[in-house]
Amino acid sequence: MLTNQTIDPNQIGQPKPFILFRPFITVWHWLVPPTQAHKDRQSKTARWAARISIATCCLGLMAAAFYYAKPIQDTYQDWRAEKMVVESRQLAEDGQIANAIFKAQEAYKIAPENISALRLNTEFLTAMKRPEALFFLDKLETQGATELKDKQTRVKAFLNLNRGKEAATLMEEVLSDDPTNPISMKLAEDVWGNSQKNSILLKTLKNYAEKHPEDDEHSLRLAKIQTDSGDSIEMAEGLRRAWKVAERDDTLGLKAVEFIDSIESLPADEANRLIQRLRFHPKATGWHFVSALNRQLRLNPAQRVSIIQEAIDNARGKKREDLLPMVRWLVEQQQFLQVLALVSEEEAKGYQPLLENYLTSLTMLKRFDDLERLVKDPKVESILNQSVSAFYRAHLAFVMNKPPEEVRSALIIAKNAADIENRGELCMKIGEYAEARGQADIAEAAYKSAALNPRTERPGYQGLLRATEANGNTEGLLEAATEAVRRWPDDPVYVERFLYVNLLTGRQIEQTLAKSQELLEQRPEDFQRKFLTALGYWRLMDYQAATPLLQNMDLRQLSSGKKAVFAAIARDSTATNAATAAREVIQTIEAKSTMLPEERASLTKALR
């Protein structure tokens, strides 16, 4: 009777638990008695079983916590890293590159094995041309996460580090993975360019083109590579491919027409065919019409007057956006009066691209009063970029014979404004303007800014090399030449300039001399390379080896500074008439010639 009694009187009249829950509740009450009465009725065996069960559960929970703690932590860190990767990409899109890079690095520190963080760091470091990019790419490969885009990134990294052989080998693998990928196409051009190795690229692309004749976009890519190959047969076939695509009346057809127009020399019949296509393609704009005019001028220079008149007739009555190509072309053709006749002052003041050409026309016609009035007009100031306005003010200061200090100040203001607006083309223009007027230091600063802009990178370095030399800035010249060679290692102009500055300053003489000898072997009669090699021997005090290289040298190919160095080498040579030869060279150097300090020191040495 006692065993059937309800032990807890509070349960009397209470509904029983759901039937499926009752076994679990019974077991729980067996392990953990809910009341003192339950506990008193519990057997000794049940109590020990309860204790052992509870201890086992606690130990199991501790073991589970210990076992799963790291995976849980990794999952949390991966989540944070993924979030940071998204934030980093957004920062990059917003132009906050430095913050984006820091955020990517932070994501990697939090989760070193996170695929997204690794991939993002490879992209940023490759864009920065840093060797650390390969470390992250190797980590991706170790984790088996390498995709096609990662291989493409590795090719770029190899190119940045001048590891062309490895880039070419990997490029073959990338092309075999996806022959039509546009990024791969561009990379292949960067890797092989016009070298003989592009036969690998052409073979891969031709195989795909044969299997997919309907893919006109691929045909156009192949045509571009064929025409750049340097092989006459390939070039002719590439042009035929391009013309086939150019027959299309859509955007791709227009791209093919533009590509054909990029080829400078075309047979007369194909040039006429191109002119018609540029004029009458359904998607053509005023810029294509201008390209057709340029082609006509090259074909029939005697018809220049009628061609210019046709352009003027075509321009009348057009909207300002459509008028711009004609106006710019007329400026290029030095038809400045026609520009002023086509564009009213009020039209120019309402549209910046027209205004810049209008101001150029006023400048060339020497209408400086009108130019000054327009530049200072409040309406013009409101639409003209600050940098362009500053440049025209500098030009006004020069043409109106203002004091040199005022001209310099105006040019510096214009250069700083162009820097702020990141206008590489204008930096180039300011650099050329300053260089032509003897302001080498301003030109150097402007070219340095232009070299930082991707669109003006190469001409920027070309100008920077000239300006640093004219400014007597050996350190700046060495820095510019070193960076130029790193970016374009196959350009002989940059390579020779780099070798010369190295030898002139006494840096890495043995390695530089070896490279000079290698270049001389390629072109044994090249006077510049003979001079470089002689300079290398002279630096090592091997006057006997340097002397034969000085024979029959065409001094007209040497700058005044190089002539001074040549005279110093000749003065120390083992030739019997060494002193006389040195004096003869010195006599060809103009008195006011600009030289680097090291070249000036060589001249002093030669005069002893």
Protein Blocks (a to p, Z undefined) as FASTA:
>chain_A
ZZmpcfblmlgopacddfklmmmmmmmmmmmcfbfklmmmpcfklmmmmmmmmmmmmmmm
mmmmmmmmmmmmmmmmmmmmmmmmmmmmmmmmnopamlmmmmmmmmmmmmmmbmklmmmm
mmmmmmnopaklmmmmmmmmmnopacfklmmmmmmmmmmnopaklmmmmmmmmmmmomml
mklmmmmmmmnmmafklmmmmmmmmmmmmmmmmlmmlmmmmmmmmmmnopaklmmmmmmm
mmmmmmpcbfklmmmmmmmmmpmbacfklmmmmmmmmmmgmkbcfklmmmmmmmmmmmmm
mlmmmmmmmmmmmmgopafklmmmmmmmmmmnopaklmmmmpcfklmmmomklmmmmmmm
mmmnopaklmmmmmmpmklmmmpcfklmmmmmmmmmmmnopafklmmmmmmmmmmmmmmn
opaklmmmmmmmmmmnopaklmmmmmmmmmmpmklmmmmmmmmmmmmmmnopaklmmmmm
mmmmmmmmmbmklmmmmmmmmmmnopakllmmmmmmmmmmmmmmlmklmmmmmmmmmmno
paklmmmmmgopafklpcfklmmmmmmmmmmmmbfklmmmmmmmmmmpcfklccdfklmm
mmmmmmZZ
